[in-house]
Amino acid sequence: MSDVFPKWTNRLPLYAATTAILFGGGLMAGFWYYFTPKYTRVGYQPIQPVAFSHATHAGQLGIDCRYCHTGVEKSWYSNLPASSTCMNCHNQVLKDDPRLALVRESAQTGTPIPWVQIHKLPDYVYFNHAAHVNRGVSCVSCHGQVQTMEEVFHAQPFSMTFCLDCHRNPAPNLRPLDKVTDLAWDPHQHLPAGWAEKAISDWKVKPSQHCSACHR
């Protein structure tokens, strides 16, 4: 009596398992590659409730980052300024400009401006702004050339690789402390050879590569 099914059907479970492994592996590889911050965050530029130009304030006017982001040297987070900080200037400059209506209202009522957060790390990642700023890491290393941005966008991937590359070799991202917020200053043009290596020794820069450094 002949077989009911052809002999090649005996290999169907093997074919199915191989297909599942290849498909699942490809799906996992694609997810791993395209769902990293490089693709999901870089270039993110939400519409803000007030059109604040860093190019004008930080670039053209040269306002120090710390005037608005007062917490970067002493805190793990970089705070957003209260609307009262804006009104220190804008109670005289463009004081009746309709573009600043929400800022004036916020200053009068105490209701915060609903800014849309751009730079965001996962909840399981710890990052300390003060630890980096006070060791010569400039804002531009992580946030890009914000002094040229009309609307700030997410410039760097903030992936684990991005952070570890700097922790393994911090020298390219170090500069004198008085140049940390001088965003247009180029360390490659102004620093003598060996300066960063000496700074690493003098400042005892020893960034950890252990998991607990960022995952606490």
Secondary structure, DSSP 8 states (H G I E B T S, - for coil): ---SS-GGGGGHHHHHHHHHHHHHHHHHHHHHHHTSHHHHTTT-----SS---HIIIIIIS---HHHH-TTTTTSSS-----HHHHHHHHTTTTTT-GGGHHHHHHHHH---------S---TT----HHHHHTTTB-HHHHH--GGG-SS----S---HHHHHHHHH--GGGB--GGGTT-TT--HHHHS-TTHHHHHHHHTT-----SGGGT--
